[in-house]
Amino acid sequence: MHLAYPAVLAALLFCTGLYGVLARRNAILVLMSVELMLNAVNLNLVAFDVWLRDTLHAGQALTLFVIAVAAAEIGIGLAIVLMVYRDRGTSDVDRLRDSVESDATDDAAAESAAAEAEAETEAAARAKARAKKAEATA
């Protein structure tokens, strides 16, 4: 078999996965696209291993490691996506980014409001102390 066939198939798979990562908005579809890209790399590793007639089968061994890492990655990634979905109610990547930015501005606004309230409380306490001091001297 020629090396061109699996190489072209791997390039098509990788490009499809890259398009999925860049164009999709759903976090689960993005994870699936990453898996598609990893499978394209695995196809290349095995194809070059067969083409080079490696006696140690290093490409196939590395493919097994990539599959193990991909399985761990998809498990952890899916757990994170499910927790975010439970918390935010959506797995849309753009909405998540916008909600994080709005949360940061809301937190900053809340902190500044709290600081203003604290400053007003301190000013009121000082005014009250001055009034008591004025009454005591009068």
Backbone hydrogen bonds, N-H to C=O, Kabsch-Sander energy under -0.5 kcal/mol:
donor,donor_aa,acceptor,acceptor_aa,energy
7,A,3,L,-1.7
8,V,4,A,-2.7
9,L,5,Y,-2.2
10,A,6,P,-2.6
11,A,7,A,-2.2
12,L,8,V,-2.4
13,L,9,L,-2.5
14,F,10,A,-2.7
15,C,11,A,-2.5
16,T,12,L,-2.3
17,G,13,L,-2.5
18,L,14,F,-2.6
19,Y,15,C,-2.4
20,G,16,T,-2.1
21,V,17,G,-2.2
22,L,18,L,-2.2
23,A,19,Y,-2.8
24,R,20,G,-1.6
27,A,91,S,-2.3
30,V,26,N,-1.8
31,L,27,A,-2.1
32,M,28,I,-2.2
33,S,29,L,-1.9
34,V,30,V,-2.0
35,E,31,L,-2.0
36,L,32,M,-1.9
37,M,33,S,-2.0
38,L,34,V,-2.3
39,N,35,E,-2.2
40,A,36,L,-1.6
41,V,37,M,-1.8
42,N,38,L,-2.2
43,L,39,N,-2.2
44,N,40,A,-1.9
45,L,41,V,-2.5
46,V,42,N,-2.4
47,A,43,L,-2.4
48,F,44,N,-2.6
49,D,45,L,-1.8
50,V,46,V,-2.4
51,W,47,A,-2.4
52,L,48,F,-2.5
53,R,49,D,-0.7
53,R,50,V,-0.5
54,D,49,D,-1.6
61,A,57,H,-2.1
62,L,58,A,-2.6
63,T,59,G,-1.8
64,L,60,Q,-1.7
65,F,61,A,-1.6
66,V,62,L,-2.4
67,I,63,T,-2.4
68,A,64,L,-2.1
69,V,65,F,-2.5
70,A,66,V,-2.6
71,A,67,I,-2.1
72,A,68,A,-2.0
73,E,69,V,-2.6
74,I,70,A,-2.5
75,G,71,A,-1.9
76,I,72,A,-2.4
77,G,73,E,-2.8
78,L,74,I,-2.3
79,A,75,G,-1.7
80,I,76,I,-2.3
81,V,77,G,-2.5
82,L,78,L,-2.4
83,M,79,A,-2.1
84,V,80,I,-2.5
85,Y,81,V,-2.5
86,R,82,L,-2.2
87,D,83,M,-2.0
88,R,84,V,-3.4
89,G,84,V,-0.5
89,G,85,Y,-2.0
93,V,25,R,-4.2
96,L,92,D,-2.1
97,R,93,V,-2.1
98,D,94,D,-2.5
99,S,95,R,-2.6
100,V,96,L,-2.0
101,E,97,R,-2.1
102,S,98,D,-2.6
103,D,99,S,-2.4
104,A,100,V,-2.0
105,T,101,E,-2.0
106,D,102,S,-2.6
107,D,103,D,-2.8
108,A,104,A,-2.1
109,A,105,T,-2.4
110,A,106,D,-2.6
111,E,107,D,-2.4
112,S,108,A,-2.3
113,A,109,A,-2.3
114,A,110,A,-2.4
115,A,111,E,-2.2
116,E,112,S,-2.3
117,A,113,A,-2.4
118,E,114,A,-2.3
119,A,115,A,-2.3
120,E,116,E,-2.5
121,T,117,A,-2.3
122,E,118,E,-2.4
123,A,119,A,-2.4
124,A,120,E,-2.5
125,A,121,T,-2.2
126,R,122,E,-2.3
127,A,123,A,-2.4
128,K,124,A,-2.3
129,A,125,A,-2.2
130,R,126,R,-2.4
131,A,127,A,-2.3
132,K,128,K,-2.3
133,K,129,A,-2.1
134,A,130,R,-2.5
135,E,131,A,-2.2
136,A,132,K,-2.2
137,T,133,K,-1.9
138,A,134,A,-1.4
